[in-house]
Amino acid sequence: MGEGLSGRRILIVGASSGVGRSIGLQAAAAGASVAFAARREELVRSAAEEAGNGSVGLVCDARDPASCAAMVEQAAAALGGLDAVVYSTAIDILVRIAEATAQQWSDTFATNVFGAAHVTAAALPHVRASKGRFLYISASSVDRPLPAMGVYASSKAALEAMCRAWQSEHPDVAFSNVRIGSALGTGVTDSWDRELLMDVAGRWAELGYVHDNGPGGPMTVDEAAAAVLAVVEAPTWFRDITAVSDPGRA
């Protein structure tokens, strides 16, 4: 990471594992103070301890507006303000869209979209005061949903539209959609139905999903996190950006 992260105060929601945790650890290593936020207290506490540099671990249920508001205030107080907010929390379910239950739709949107709205509303005064940025993690496949990933893709499309809506009403603050390709080691597939996965995997290949993730194939978690932080520290504003693997380094 470059010098642009030194001294930055960054809140990462969804930082207990995977890309979110890696974003926080890399940011702290580059000199940023980080608030790691997620539901699992023991994981965000351990992440903050590993990160050091004044970082803190905070508990937050993204589905609860009051929890989001309290967490944001705790983060701002602990760090002395907020220069960037990264919303990395997501439910990534594997289910055929015709078989998705009302509860699955509700849970996915409550976490992936509504939670982002709650956090943004609470953090807006702090980010505006610092002339900072909001970043929302989306997916490279959102424009072409994969079989059995329609619920997830629909939520990410809504998240991106919400980001642009915030931008239209608050033109003095930078809001960014950061689409990332498939990243190995995130743990999101652990709860997937293996039989369904095997059934749709061939169709994914036919649709060119590997190509969508870059000629080099899936990224690592750390590569995906580094791409997000590049947007945080860039001297210019990236409104919509997609990060996939670099074929020259595959």
Order of alpha helices (4+ residues) and beta strands (2+ residues): beta-alpha-beta-alpha-beta-alpha-beta-alpha-alpha-beta-alpha-beta-beta-alpha-alpha-beta-alpha-beta
